[in-house]
Amino acid sequence: MRIEVSAAKNAIYDKLESQLKTAEAKLDTLKARAETAKANVEVKAIAELLTKKPAIQLKLAELKKSGEQQFEQTKADLEKRVEEFEKSVKAIEAKIKSH
């Protein structure tokens, strides 16, 4: 049963890590577009969003190390942070596309 829990934790970790990497890649693309278009508001929004990335990565590392008792709370917190990060990326993307 221990192996199943570990495999489940790894799957959740991998999923959240993948979501974060996808959002980061999209953000890098948006940053390049915003800089090219001289869209200062979007460049500032991207820079602000990038300051949140280290905290998310720290939580991701905590998730991998967490015990069974902490896992669910850490997972819920991380899922919320990744979701907010993704929403912010999508909002910036929409602004850039409307220019």
PyMOL commands that set and color helices and strands:
alter all, ss='L'
color gray80, all
select helices_A, chain A and resi 2-36+40-50+53-65+68-97
alter helices_A, ss='H'
color red, helices_A
deselect
rebuild
show_as cartoon
